[in-house]
Amino acid sequence: MAKAKKQEKSAERQEISGIERLGLRVSSMINHPVAQIQRWVTIHRLDTDGDREWEEVMGLLSETDGIEMIFNDDDSVTLKWEASAEEDRPVEVYEPVEEPAPF
């Protein structure tokens, strides 16, 4: 009996809202290593992105300091940002010293 209830719970799926789905997609695009190196990304609006969701996420992005938004003719949005002070510091490379084998 307990096994049947456990299977019912695992069968239930948590649906995410359109805003959450779009937010996750945009966040993933911004945090992609290539976008982080070039410091820009273009977000294309999908057919599944509703007007309310798109406006909400774009509004949140427009309120974020350090992000420049360029609205393109094809309904996409290009986000550009400058490197933060933390990204400007030199990278320290650790090179281990090889020790002779003990045998």
HUVENFEN-V534558 format. One record per residue. N is the residue number from 1. PHI is phi in degrees with one decimal (none if undefined). NEAR is the number of other ideal C-beta (glycine too) atoms within 10 Angstrom. D_CENTER is the distance of its C-alpha to the mean C-alpha in Angstrom with 1 decimal. Layout:
N/PHI/NEAR/D_CENTER + N/PHI/NEAR/D_CENTER
This chain:
1/none/5/41.8 + 2/-63.8/6/39.0 + 3/-66.0/7/37.4 + 4/-65.7/7/37.4 + 5/-67.1/9/35.6 + 6/-63.9/10/33.0 + 7/-66.3/9/32.4 + 8/-63.2/9/32.2 + 9/-64.2/7/29.5 + 10/-71.6/8/27.4 + 11/-76.3/7/28.0 + 12/-70.8/7/26.5 + 13/-108.1/6/22.9 + 14/-85.3/4/20.7 + 15/-81.4/7/19.5 + 16/-101.2/11/16.4 + 17/-74.7/9/16.7 + 18/-62.1/15/15.6 + 19/-66.5/17/13.7 + 20/-63.9/12/11.9 + 21/-63.2/16/11.2 + 22/-65.3/22/10.0 + 23/-60.2/17/7.9 + 24/-64.8/11/6.2 + 25/-65.1/16/6.2 + 26/-64.2/19/5.1 + 27/-60.1/11/2.2 + 28/-63.0/11/2.3 + 29/-67.6/15/4.5 + 30/-65.8/16/4.4 + 31/-84.1/10/4.2 + 32/-61.3/12/6.5 + 33/-54.9/7/10.0 + 34/-66.1/8/11.6 + 35/-63.6/16/9.6 + 36/-67.8/13/10.2 + 37/-72.1/8/13.8 + 38/-82.5/10/14.5 + 39/62.1/12/12.7 + 40/-159.6/13/12.1 + 41/-154.8/19/10.4 + 42/-108.4/14/12.1 + 43/-104.0/22/10.9 + 44/-96.8/12/13.8 + 45/-79.2/16/15.1 + 46/-92.4/10/16.2 + 47/-62.5/5/19.5 + 48/-82.6/10/18.1 + 49/-84.7/20/16.4 + 50/-73.2/13/19.2 + 51/-59.0/8/20.4 + 52/-62.0/10/19.9 + 53/-64.0/18/16.3 + 54/-61.8/18/15.5 + 55/-63.2/12/17.6 + 56/-62.5/15/16.2 + 57/-67.8/22/12.5 + 58/-65.3/18/14.0 + 59/-64.9/9/16.3 + 60/-63.3/12/13.9 + 61/-66.0/16/12.2 + 62/-67.4/10/15.8 + 63/-83.7/8/16.8 + 64/-82.3/10/14.3 + 65/-65.8/5/16.5 + 66/87.6/9/16.0 + 67/-110.9/13/14.0 + 68/-98.5/10/16.3 + 69/-110.0/13/15.9 + 70/-119.9/11/18.0 + 71/-87.6/10/18.9 + 72/-89.6/11/20.2 + 73/-64.6/5/23.2 + 74/-91.5/8/21.5 + 75/68.9/11/19.4 + 76/-90.4/12/16.2 + 77/-130.7/19/14.6 + 78/-100.6/13/14.0 + 79/-105.5/20/12.1 + 80/-128.9/14/13.8 + 81/-148.5/16/13.9 + 82/-92.5/11/16.5 + 83/-67.8/11/16.3 + 84/-79.2/9/16.8 + 85/-57.9/7/20.1 + 86/-66.2/6/18.8 + 87/-74.5/10/17.4 + 88/-79.4/8/20.9 + 89/-73.2/9/22.9 + 90/-65.7/5/24.5 + 91/-84.0/5/23.3 + 92/-90.6/5/26.0 + 93/-105.4/5/27.0 + 94/-96.2/4/29.0 + 95/-116.2/5/31.7 + 96/-67.6/5/33.8 + 97/-86.7/4/37.5 + 98/-76.3/6/39.2 + 99/-103.4/6/42.1 + 100/-64.4/5/45.1 + 101/-61.9/5/45.4 + 102/-74.3/4/47.6 + 103/-116.1/3/49.9
